[in-house]
Each structure stands twice: as C-alpha cells, then as structure tokens.
Amino acid sequence: MRIPLLSGCCLLAVIGQLPGCTFKKADTSNRRTLEVAVFEGGFGIEWHKAVAREYEKLHPEIKIDVWGDPRVDEKIKPRVLRRNPPDLANCTLPVWKLIVAHKLYPLDETLDSPAYGQPARTWRQTLIPGLLASFTYQGKSYAMPSNFGIWVAWYDRKLFRDHGWKPPKTWAEFIALCEKIKSAGIAPIAFQGKYPTYAWSTLLSLYQRLVPFEKFYAMQDLQPGAFTSPEFVRAASMVQEMSTKYFEPGAMAMTHTESQLEWVNRRAAIVFCGLWLKHEMEKAIPPGFEM
C-alpha cells in the first residue's frame, strides 16, 4: 500500500500521472475513480472541488471523489493501517515515517510533466526553488504543499480610523499602539489560546525579522544552539510581552473561532492569523467592518 500525499500546489499536480496507473482516454463506461481526502479548515473545500471538476473536464475517463473533514488525519490513520487509504491526501500525517517505510508514491513523474496551462514548463519548474526539499528522500519527492499563505496582524480600518490609530511600522510603535488601545477600554490582541500553533507562527514571524535568512533556516533545521540564540530569545520575549500585557483576558481558554469572534465584534483590536481568516469568519463579519 502506497499513497501519493499532498502535505499542505493544487490537486492537478499529482492526479492523472500516478506511478503504476495507466488511464485510457474517454472510456467513460469504465471510469476510474480517484479518492481525494483533504483537510477542511479555514480555506474551506470548494476550491479543491473546483479543481477536481476542471480536471474531470480534461480527463472524462476519470472521476474524482473529493471529501474533507477538519479531523481528516484521524480518519485517514486507521485506513492506512487497514491498507486502503485514499489515492491522495492533504493532511498532516507523519510524512517522514511513511516515506522511509516506502508507503508513499514518489511524485517525480508528475513533477517533470507539463504544467497545467504552461505546457512549455514542468510542474517542478513552476515551484519556488527549495519548496520540495522538506519532502525529498534519496533523490525523489514524495509530497508537496497544496497552498501558500502569509501570517499577518489583522485589524479593522474603521475601528482604527474612529480612534485615530495608525498601523505600526516598528515594534516600539506596536507597543505604543497597544497601550492606546488598552486605554480606550478595548483589548489590544485577540488570541486563539487553545491552539498554541498560533503563538508559534507569531513567534516565527518575529524571529524572521530579527535575523538573516540563513540563521532563520538554521532554526528550521533544528541546528544546535538555534533556539538559545540571543535573537530567538528576544523574539520569544516579545511574544511573552504581548501575552502578559495585551492579550484579551480569558484568551488562553478560547478556541480560534471564539477569539476571532471577539475581534470581529471589536472587543479586541488586533488578531494574528493566516489568510484563511476572512473565509473562516465571513458569516460573522458585521456591516461596516473594514478587514
């Protein structure tokens, strides 16, 4: 049992040229169904389904069954053990355990094929250099990211405009802004306290601004001393300062949606989050909110 895995470019990058599978054109009487399991989080699942439907138009001999779940990892694990996993998975399973156990198909045949909409280039050539390094073993690539994003501090322009606040450009300006917000009776920062990965992403964003890229990647590679360097300690102290002085009271007991709802309702002025925030909170955003 081996499965191709998407760890976090679009499904078209791997569907259609799975090693060991040959597909005959336009024989819809004997369509091959591919099962694709994806993490259904803040970005939703409709974009995955749209890609699947587009692929089916191009390859009518293939049907793609896409399903998603916020707990997709838990649903896939027993199926891996039963040796009947999905054909493709977008998840956070222990990828390297599967790679070294030879349980994943390498994606190199597809990566070296013409890219969708760019026949003069291969899929590999369309990717940012180094992107596949985290999933390459013995010269073969076994997984690839499914989307890109950025980590930012979100705020409501209208709220800032009403209070005369300006987005800060330096850490000193950020701290001064937090004090102004606090004085106005509003919590400076909403925080998704039940999920520490939000703090980790904020910590990495701060550390990335304190060191050159080489030193940042040394920490990513878990090199000795990287987590005790003066710059990393400084970044950690900056997060600690935010948490002790400016997090909304009770934030450590809040889920991601609970804390983000506090921000949407203007009980907190700033929230650190990824690009999925707008989609995740779209049904709760009030009229006039300038995200």
Disulfide bonds with the S-S distance in Angstrom:
none
